[in-house]
Amino acid sequence: MINRVEKLSGTKVIITNFMSKSPLYETDFMDWLTQQKLALASQDITALDWENLAEELDSMGISEKNELKNRLIILLTHLLKWQYQSSKRSISWFTTIANQRDDLQDILNEKPSLKQYIPDILPKAYRNARREASAETGLVLSTFSEICPYDIQEILNPEFLCNTTDDFEKAM
């Protein structure tokens, strides 16, 4: 049990007797999660595992950013392939582009605060996509710009580069 003092809006609040580093967290995560959910729902701060909850919240944020990056890598890879190998365009490339755009839009609509991370994530995602596009197309890496040639509005625009209406019929 630990006593902890926190400041909330300039007022000191003393939180006492809360558990830290629950062994249940290490042995049965799902049971730990259920107990933490119940403690939150009943506002029982003494039953909360503060340290592990904080770690899990941090992990959730990292996971959300990683999902954004991974989807951008897939989308950018396919946009590069679509742009640089027009003779090999396929319905598979088209559906990947369309689906990733839709999924990214959904993620950004559901979690709008993720948009603030795009300027940091996009160059990293493009670096990986460029390398992947080179490997998948057989084109030398220098074929592709070192800096992402698309901005986020273009990347997510269903009519940019791979038009989801017109190109669908052409890809068939």
C-alpha positions in Angstrom: 0.0 0.0 0.0 1.3 3.5 -0.9 0.3 7.0 0.1 0.5 9.5 -2.7 -0.2 13.2 -2.9 -1.4 14.7 -6.2 -2.4 18.2 -7.2 -5.7 18.6 -8.9 -6.5 22.2 -10.1 -4.2 23.7 -7.5 -5.7 21.6 -4.6 -3.8 18.9 -2.9 -5.6 15.6 -2.9 -4.2 12.7 -0.9 -4.8 9.3 -2.3 -4.1 6.6 0.2 -3.9 2.8 0.4 -3.9 2.1 -3.3 -2.4 -1.0 -4.7 0.7 -0.8 -6.9 2.1 -3.4 -9.2 -0.6 -6.0 -8.8 0.7 -9.6 -9.1 -2.5 -10.3 -11.0 -1.4 -8.0 -13.7 1.6 -10.3 -14.3 -0.3 -13.6 -14.0 -3.8 -13.0 -15.5 -4.0 -9.8 -17.5 -7.7 -10.3 -18.5 -8.7 -10.9 -14.9 -6.7 -7.8 -13.8 -8.4 -5.8 -16.6 -11.8 -6.9 -15.4 -11.0 -5.9 -11.8 -9.7 -2.5 -12.9 -12.8 -1.9 -15.0 -15.0 -2.7 -12.0 -12.9 -0.5 -9.7 -13.2 2.4 -12.1 -17.0 1.8 -12.6 -17.5 1.8 -8.8 -15.1 4.7 -8.3 -13.1 2.6 -5.9 -9.7 4.3 -6.0 -8.2 1.9 -3.4 -8.7 -1.1 -5.7 -6.9 0.6 -8.7 -3.5 -0.6 -9.8 -2.2 2.9 -10.6 1.2 2.1 -12.0 0.0 -0.6 -14.3 -3.0 1.5 -15.4 -0.6 4.3 -16.3 1.6 1.9 -18.3 -1.4 0.5 -20.1 -2.7 3.9 -21.1 0.8 4.8 -22.4 0.8 1.6 -24.4 -2.6 2.3 -25.8 -1.4 5.7 -27.1 1.7 4.0 -28.7 -0.5 1.3 -30.3 -2.8 3.9 -31.8 0.2 5.8 -33.4 1.7 2.5 -34.6 -1.6 1.5 -36.3 -1.6 4.9 -38.0 2.0 4.5 -39.2 1.4 0.9 -40.4 -1.6 1.8 -42.4 0.2 4.7 -43.9 3.1 2.4 -44.9 0.7 0.0 -46.7 -1.2 2.9 -48.4 2.0 4.7 -49.4 3.6 1.6 -50.7 0.6 0.9 -52.9 0.4 4.5 -54.1 4.0 4.4 -55.2 3.5 1.1 -57.0 0.3 2.5 -58.6 2.2 5.6 -59.8 5.4 3.9 -60.9 4.2 0.6 -62.4 1.0 1.6 -64.1 1.3 -1.5 -66.4 1.0 -3.8 -63.4 -2.0 -2.2 -61.7 -4.4 -4.7 -60.3 -7.7 -4.9 -58.5 -5.7 -6.1 -55.5 -3.7 -2.8 -55.5 -6.8 -0.8 -56.0 -8.7 -2.4 -53.2 -5.8 -2.1 -50.8 -5.5 1.6 -51.6 -9.3 2.2 -51.3 -9.5 0.1 -48.0 -6.5 1.7 -46.4 -7.9 5.2 -47.2 -11.2 4.3 -45.8 -9.7 2.7 -42.7 -7.4 5.7 -42.1 -10.3 8.1 -42.5 -12.3 6.1 -39.9 -9.4 6.1 -37.5 -8.9 9.8 -37.8 -12.6 10.5 -37.5 -12.9 8.3 -34.4 -9.7 9.6 -32.8 -9.2 13.1 -34.2 -6.3 13.9 -31.8 -4.2 11.4 -33.8 -4.0 14.0 -36.6 -1.4 16.0 -34.5 1.0 13.1 -34.9 0.9 12.9 -38.7 3.7 15.4 -39.4 6.0 13.2 -37.3 4.7 9.8 -38.5 4.4 10.5 -42.2 8.1 10.9 -43.1 8.9 7.7 -41.1 6.0 5.8 -42.8 7.2 7.1 -46.2 10.8 6.0 -45.6 9.5 2.4 -45.0 7.0 2.5 -47.9 9.7 3.7 -50.3 11.9 0.8 -49.3 9.1 -1.7 -49.6 7.9 -0.3 -52.9 11.4 -0.6 -54.3 11.6 -4.3 -53.1 8.2 -5.2 -54.4 8.6 -3.5 -57.8 12.3 -4.3 -58.4 12.9 -0.6 -59.1 16.0 1.0 -57.6 15.3 2.9 -54.4 16.5 6.2 -56.0 13.5 5.9 -58.4 11.4 7.1 -55.5 11.7 10.6 -54.0 13.5 10.6 -50.6 10.8 13.0 -49.3 7.2 12.0 -49.4 5.8 13.5 -52.6 2.2 13.5 -51.3 0.7 15.5 -48.5 -1.8 13.9 -46.1 -4.8 15.5 -47.9 -3.7 13.9 -51.2 -2.9 10.5 -49.5 -6.4 10.3 -48.1 -8.2 11.8 -51.1 -10.2 9.0 -52.8 -9.7 10.8 -56.2 -6.0 11.4 -55.9 -3.7 9.2 -58.0 -5.9 6.1 -57.7 -9.4 7.3 -58.3 -11.7 5.0 -56.5 -14.5 5.3 -59.1 -12.7 5.5 -62.5 -9.7 3.4 -61.7 -11.8 0.6 -60.3 -13.2 -0.1 -63.7 -9.8 0.2 -65.4 -8.2 -2.2 -62.9 -10.8 -4.9 -63.6 
